[in-house]
């Protein structure tokens, strides 16, 4: 179950700021000052001081938002003067070269592509990025959408699923924020924007990173590394061997002979129908067989020395990676990835996963591996001493493998039908489907390790939508896009905001949660601020979370935690208690 954190987004506490009225920072006031400066010939003067504007960047944002609260909101949609909206962001605060006190470190060396820059969150996000010194690129749907973007933004027009447009826009980009959304609930548009668009954007960023690495005659550190290709590596049946077929509980030794006769474990190429393959055989090897009892275990593994391809063959260092990625086709049952230490007393660590019966990609971070004793204790009802077991040491891992355990499968058979004197495990013979298995394997890759996120995805959990077919289609498409991003190997942050409002940000407490339990509103400005802070926040890498306003207490929002300091980095403490890779 996800954990929960609440905090308040507070304003800067500078004494001068406290004496300054927010109402003074209106659009007309900013434009008036700019015109006066132009009359005095100070438009490009190096003495222009944007520092004072920088100190009140949050107040400035709130000021002009009060005049445009109807922007794109369906419930309130009065027309606004777009020229005034953009005039604020054409001020010297954005155009000048002076570094302000509130500029994000390394922002001037970072180029961000905003996909969906003309949307409710996107148009606010673009301006927040510019305020903090980022170089911003934008992908918009229509040519007319260019007009609502500041002149400093390099805009591209095209569909989110157009690979050529994304390839062109991705040149020079370091990070991506994807906040595009479908305009209708049509299944085709939802799939195009929320799933296929994410896939195309993630691939374009990976391809660009790989192109940079190839120019340096190396491999991108942000790309996955092939550990083993079961179709292309020639010695697959020599490298991967059946190394464990634990039969029964040793205490039931009288049934050992029967188990040895009945249990079979294979690792070879499977015969297929003639219609499936020209030669009648699958191009991928299959791990299959039958275990005799509920304590039965079947396992194949490969020495780490055999992992890797090309220049990295035999030289893979697991500690330089974050986890493993497998493409496989199972039978709807549960399996485990196994990491084994060398030596007689070496420990074994496992990470279970479920199969769907179709081809799928399974992503398992190394942080999810638990000692084998933990799994045994779990199956027997738990053991408090398990928590004290030391975590996996990747430097000591000698082999990597795949395991099937009958005890981990769901059971529908009844016990007690095998006659008097039969051990408990014999009851499993009533449900033979729990004991057979078949897993087809294509490849195993290593996930890259990193400190910061590469791709921020603004998704949703369906908050505010009535239950029904439309909500189900939307959430399904969003989850497909999230799954695509997690499996891409890029460092990701997935933000699921509550129902969106167009109103000033930074005034109400925020709740960060995991578990799809939020139901409150949140402003587009606060969502954009979370996305900006996630770009360089190490706590945000590979995390998915929900965010919304805190529930009102006595007519006001309860401020649970005050975050001091001019950087106002509330995101780090909020995400520190949330789980990764969920």
C-alpha positions, 0 to 999 in steps of 0.5 A, spaced: 500 500 500 502 506 498 504 511 503 502 518 504 505 525 505 502 532 506 505 539 506 504 546 504 507 550 498 509 557 502 511 563 499 518 566 500 518 570 507 523 575 505 521 582 509 521 586 502 516 581 499 511 581 505 510 589 504 509 588 497 502 587 495 500 582 490 495 586 486 501 591 484 504 585 480 498 586 475 499 585 467 498 592 466 503 594 471 508 590 468 507 592 461 507 600 463 514 599 467 517 596 460 514 602 456 517 607 461 524 603 460 523 603 453 522 611 453 528 612 457 532 607 452 533 602 457 530 596 454 537 593 453 541 596 459 545 592 463 543 596 469 536 593 468 535 589 475 531 583 474 533 580 481 527 584 484 522 581 479 525 574 480 524 575 488 517 575 486 516 570 481 511 567 484 507 573 486 507 575 479 505 569 476 499 569 481 497 576 479 496 575 472 493 568 473 487 572 477 486 576 470 486 569 466 482 564 471 477 563 465 483 560 460 481 554 457 476 552 463 469 549 460 465 551 466 468 558 466 470 561 459 470 568 458 475 571 453 481 574 455 487 578 451 492 574 449 497 580 448 496 582 455 498 574 457 504 574 453 506 581 455 508 579 462 513 573 459 516 578 454 519 582 459 526 583 460 526 577 466 525 572 460 529 576 455 535 578 459 541 574 460 542 576 468 542 570 472 536 571 477 536 569 484 531 564 483 533 561 477 534 553 477 541 551 477 544 548 471 537 550 467 541 554 462 544 548 460 538 544 460 533 544 454 526 541 455 521 539 450 514 540 452 509 535 448 502 538 449 505 546 450 498 549 448 494 545 453 492 547 460 498 545 464 503 545 458 502 553 457 503 554 464 509 549 464 512 553 458 512 559 462 515 557 468 521 553 465 522 560 461 522 564 468 527 559 471 532 559 465 531 553 461 531 553 454 524 550 451 522 547 445 514 545 444 510 541 440 503 543 439 497 540 435 495 546 430 499 552 427 495 557 431 497 554 437 504 557 436 501 564 437 500 563 445 507 561 446 512 566 448 517 568 442 523 565 446 520 558 445 522 554 439 515 550 437 514 544 432 507 543 429 505 536 428 501 529 431 504 526 438 505 520 434 508 522 428 515 519 429 519 524 424 516 530 427 518 528 434 525 526 431 526 533 429 524 536 435 528 532 440 535 534 437 538 538 442 533 536 448 535 533 455 529 532 458 521 531 456 515 533 459 509 530 456 502 533 458 498 532 451 491 530 452 486 527 448 480 532 446 475 526 446 473 519 449 474 516 442 478 510 443 482 511 437 484 518 439 486 516 447 490 510 444 494 515 439 495 521 445 496 517 451 499 511 449 502 511 442 504 518 443 508 516 449 512 511 446 514 515 440 516 521 444 520 516 449 523 512 443 525 519 440 529 521 446 532 514 446 534 515 439 537 522 440 541 519 446 544 513 442 546 518 436 550 522 441 553 516 444 555 514 437 558 520 435 563 519 442 564 512 439 561 509 446 554 507 448 549 512 451 548 511 459 541 512 458 540 506 454 538 499 456 544 494 455 543 487 452 544 482 457 542 476 453 538 475 447 535 468 446 534 468 439 541 471 437 546 468 442 549 462 439 550 458 445 544 459 449 543 452 451 550 451 453 550 458 457 543 457 460 542 450 464 537 447 468 540 447 475 535 446 480 529 441 480 527 441 488 522 435 488 519 434 495 520 436 502 525 431 504 521 429 510 517 426 505 522 421 503 518 415 501 515 419 496 521 421 493 521 416 487 515 417 485 517 425 484 523 423 480 519 419 475 513 424 475 517 431 475 520 434 468 524 440 467 526 442 459 529 448 456 529 448 449 526 450 442 518 448 442 515 445 436 509 450 433 504 449 428 506 450 421 502 456 420 506 459 426 513 458 423 516 456 416 520 451 419 515 449 425 519 451 430 519 457 435 525 462 434 525 463 442 527 457 447 522 455 452 522 454 459 517 448 461 515 442 465 512 439 470 513 439 478 510 434 482 509 437 489 507 444 491 514 444 494 517 443 487 521 448 484 524 448 477 530 453 475 534 455 469 540 460 470 546 463 466 553 465 469 554 472 469 560 471 465 556 469 459 552 476 459 553 482 455 554 483 447 559 486 443 565 490 447 561 488 453 561 481 452 563 478 459 564 484 462 557 486 465 557 490 472 550 489 475 551 494 480 552 500 474 545 498 473 538 499 476 535 493 474 533 488 469 528 488 463 525 481 460 521 480 454 517 474 454 511 470 453 508 466 459 502 462 461 498 466 466 502 464 472 507 467 476 515 466 476 521 469 479 527 472 477 533 469 481 540 472 483 545 467 486 551 469 490 557 464 488 560 459 493 557 454 497 554 458 502 552 464 497 545 466 498 539 467 493 535 473 492 528 472 488 523 477 485 517 474 483 512 477 477 506 475 473 505 473 466 499 474 462 499 469 457 501 474 451 508 477 449 509 482 455 515 486 458 517 485 465 521 490 469 524 488 475 529 493 479 534 490 483 531 494 489 525 489 489 529 483 490 529 479 496 532 473 500 529 466 498 528 465 506 523 471 505 519 468 500 519 461 504 517 465 510 512 469 507 509 462 504 509 459 511 505 465 514 511 470 516 517 471 520 519 477 524 527 475 523 527 475 515 527 483 516 534 483 519 537 479 513 542 483 509 540 486 502 542 483 495 550 485 494 550 486 486 558 485 487 557 478 489 552 475 484 555 470 480 548 467 476 542 470 474 536 465 472 528 464 472 524 460 477 518 456 477 515 454 484 508 451 484 507 454 491 506 461 488 500 459 484 493 460 485 490 453 487 483 451 486 483 444 488 481 441 495 485 437 499 484 431 503 482 426 497 489 422 496 487 417 502 490 416 509 497 417 510 498 421 504 503 427 505 500 434 505 503 436 498 500 430 495 493 434 495 496 438 489 495 432 485 488 434 485 490 441 481 495 439 476 495 445 472 498 448 478 504 444 477 505 445 469 509 451 466 511 454 460 515 460 459 518 463 452 524 467 452 526 473 447 531 477 451 534 480 458 536 487 458 539 491 464 536 498 466 540 504 466 542 507 472 541 515 473 540 520 478 535 525 475 529 524 471 529 524 463 521 524 462 516 527 466 509 524 464 502 528 466 497 522 467 491 521 471 487 517 475 480 518 473 479 523 479 473 527 477 470 523 472 463 519 473 464 511 473 463 509 466 465 507 459 469 513 458 472 513 464 475 506 464 477 507 456 481 514 459 484 510 465 486 504 461 489 508 455 493 512 461 496 506 464 498 503 457 502 510 456 505 509 463 507 502 462 510 504 456 514 509 459 517 505 465 519 499 460 523 504 456 529 504 460 529 512 461 528 515 468 521 517 469 516 521 473 509 520 472 504 525 475 497 523 476 494 530 478 486 531 481 481 535 477 484 541 474 483 548 476 485 554 472 487 558 478 493 561 482 498 556 484 502 556 491 496 558 496 494 551 498 497 545 501 498 539 497 497 532 498 502 527 495 500 519 495 500 513 491 494 508 491 489 512 486 485 514 492 485 522 491 479 525 489 480 533 490 482 538 485 489 542 484 491 548 480 494 547 473 499 552 476 501 547 481 501 541 477 506 545 472 510 547 478 511 539 480 513 538 473 519 543 473 521 541 480 521 534 478 526 535 473 532 535 477 530 532 483 533 525 485 527 523 489 522 524 483 526 519 479 522 512 477 516 514 481 509 515 480 504 519 484 498 522 485 497 529 487 491 534 489 489 539 494 489 537 501 482 537 504 479 543 507 479 543 515 474 548 518 474 552 511 481 553 510 487 548 507 491 546 513 498 547 512 501 541 515 508 542 514 512 549 512 518 549 507 522 555 508 528 557 504 528 561 497 528 555 493 521 552 496 523 545 494 517 542 497 517 536 492 524 532 495 521 531 502 514 529 499 517 524 495 522 521 500 517 517 503 514 514 497 516 508 493 519 507 487 518 503 481 510 502 483 
